[in-house]
């Protein structure tokens, strides 16, 4: 009887965890956004009459140009309204804007600097509205920096033990990778972007070493993962890397990372991967 009750409790817990967020995440690794990939994003959002799309450009240094580019592409493929909500220039407490954001069926986060985006939204009603929209069934999409912000532990790109920023993360040292608080739409998964194009294996391995209980996913350019529940489906032109479960993780006296092995997978369009440990 106790085993049956325990099993039933586990089933209830699993269904509750999946039902907690009814929406989808469409996470693009950056680079070129093909019309085919954007069509897949629109299909994932399942927009109906009266629905609309909101673009959040706060990560970008050229937010107006970024909005014009994505807006033109989306309008070519779909007839739903596309709105520009730049909360870097607008009151984050504007009730009308916040309610509109919460009700948007598709929210798209532009690329740029993920830290800049989170500085604009963290601890504001904007943060809560995005999470509420996802919980209620909306699709939250993002590219490049807009992909990085999906994680609870957001990679910034900085090396803590190297004061000079390098696009290539060139060390495998303990406590070298910098994280900041992201949107937390992915609680158990760390996202890296532009992955194969910029050869970011060292960075993702460092993330895995810092959080060995989580799953680390590197998404290449022109490629996306579509997250629903505990699974992610790969879409686009290139590949997705998945790292998890490092064995015998240690560091040397000099702070060099090492472990015996880890789960490693390379996936292409149509493949389904687990994003829970």
N, C-alpha and C positions, 0 to 999 in steps of 0.2 A: 504493500500500500504506500509506504514511504517513497519507494522508487517511482511509483506511478505519479504521486503528487509532485515529486521533484522534476519528473519529465514534463508534466503539464505546466509547471512554473517556468521551465526553460522555454517551452513553446510560446507561452504568453509573452515572455521577455523578448524573444526574437521578433515576434510580430509587432510588439510595441516599438522596438528599436527601428524596424523598417518603416512603420507607419508614422514615426515621429516627423519625418520629412517626406512629404508627398511629391515634391518636385524633382527636377533633374538638374544636373550640372553638365554644362557643355564646355570643356576645358581645352583650349587650343594652345599649342606650344609656341605660337608666334609665327613670324614669317608671312608668306603669302596666304591670303584667305581665298581659296578658290570658290567659285559660285557653287560648285557641287557640295563643298563642305558647309557653306552657308545655307544651302537648301536643306541639308540634313539637320542643321541647327533649328531652322524654322519648323521642320517636320517634328522635331523633338518637342518644341514648345506647343504645338497643336493650337495655334491661335484661332480664335473664333470671332464672329462678328462682334464688334464693340471692344475687342482687345487692342492693346497697343504695346509698343516696344519702348523701353527707356534705355538710353546710353549714358553711362557714367564715365566721364573723361578725365577724372581727377588725377590719374597717374601720369597723364601726358603733359609734356612741356608745351605742346601745341594742341590744346584741347579742341579748339574750334575746327582746325584742319582735320584732326582725327575724327571728329564727329561727322564732318562733311563727307569724308571718305567712306566710313561704314554706313552712313545714312544713304548715300547714293547707291551703294551696292545692295542694301536691303530693299530699297524702294524699287530697284530693278527686278527683284525677285518676288516681292510681296507688296500687297496694297495696304497693309496696316500702318497706322501712324507711327512715326519714329520721333521721339522727343529727346532733347538734350538737357540733362539735369546736371549742371556743373556746380556741385556743392562747395567747391573751392571759392566760388564767387557769389554764392547764394546762402542765405540763412539756413543752417542745418535744422533749425527748429520750425521752419515754415510748415504749418500743419497741412496745408493744401498739397504741397509737394510731397511730404512724407506719406500722406494717404494715397496719393497717386503712385508713388513708388511701391508701396505695399501691395497695391492692386495690379501692378504690371504683370503680364503673363510671361514676358521675356525681358530680362535685365542683362545688358551687355556692358562689361567692364573693359575699357580700352587698355592698351599696353603703355609702357613708360617706366615709371619707378614705383614699385609696390609699396615702399615705405611712404612715398608721397601720398598715395591713395589712402593708406591706413591712417596717416596723420589727419587726413580730412574727415574720416568717418568714425574712427574708434571713439567709443564712449559718447556717441551722439545718437539721435533718433534714426539717422540714416542707416547705421549699422543694424539696429533692431528691425528696421523696415525691410532690409534685404533678407535677413534671416527669416522674418515672418512670411515674406513672399515665397521663399523656398519651402518653408514648412507647409504652406497652404496649397502648393502644387505648381508654382511657377518654375520656369527654367532660368537658372542663373548661368550666364556664359561669360567667358573672359579669355583674353589672349595675352601671352607674354606675362607682363606684370599682373594682368587680370587673371592669369592662371595661378600665379604664385600666391595671390591673396586668398585663394580658396582654402588653404590649409590653416589649421590651428597654429602649427609651428611654421611660420613663413620664412623661407630662405631670403635673406637680403642681398646676397652676392658678395658681402664683405668677408675678408679673412681677419679674424680677431688678432692673430699673431703676426700680421703683416699690415703695416699702416698704409702701404701704397696699394690702391685698388688695381686689380688686374682682371680683365675679362676672363682670362683663363685661371681657374682655381688650381693652383700648382702645388699644393701640399696635401699630405695625408697625416695631419697632426691632430692629437687630442685637443679638444676645446678650441678649435680654430674656426669653425663655422659659426656664423652669426645668425640667430633667429630673432624675429620679432613676432608679436601677436598678429595673426591674420584674421580673416573672417570666421574661421572655425566651421565652415560648411563641411569640411572634411576633418573629422576629429582624429582619425587613425591613419591618415595618409599625408605624406609630405610630397608636394609637387615641385619639380624643377622643369624648366622650359628651354626652348632653343637647344634641345639636349644633344642630339648628334651633330648638328651644325656647329655648335661651339664646344663640343667635346667635354662635357661637364661630368664625366664619370667621377673624378676626384671629389667634386662637390657633393654628389649624391651618396657616394660611399661615406663621406664625412657625416652627412646627415643621418645615414643609417647607424653609424657608430655612436652618434650622439643620442639617438632614439631607437635602440635596437628592437624595441617592442612594437614599432610602427612599420608600415609599408611605405617604401620610397619609390616614386614613379617619375621617370624622366620622359617628357613628351617632346618629340622633335617638331621642327617647323612644318607648317601645312598639315598638321596632324592633330587629332583631338581624342579625348576620352569622353564618353557620354556616361555619366554616373547616375544610376538609379538604385537606391537601396545599397546593398553590399557588393554590387557588381559594377564593372565599367566595361563598356564596349568601345573598341578602337575604331576610329574613322579617319579618313584622309589618306595622304599620299605616302607617308613615311612610316616610322616605327615608334613604338613605346617600349621603354625599359622598365622592368619591375625588379626591385631588390627587397629582400626581407630575410629575417631570421639568421643573423650572423652567429656562427658557432665559435665558442672559446674566444670571445672578444677581449683583447688586452691592449695595453700600451706599454712601450718600453720606458726605461728610465729617462730617455730623451724626449718622451712624449709622442713617439711614432706609433701609429695605429697598426694593429694586426688582428686577423682572425683566420680560422681554418677554411671556412666555406660559408656560403650564404645561398638562399634561393635567388636564382637569376633567370630572368626570362626576357625574350624579345618577341614583340607582338605586332601584328599588322592589322589592317582594316578587317573588321568582322570578328576578330578574336575577342573573347570575354575574359576578363581577369578579375580576381578577387582583390578588393581594396580594404578588407578587414584582416587583421592578423589572425 
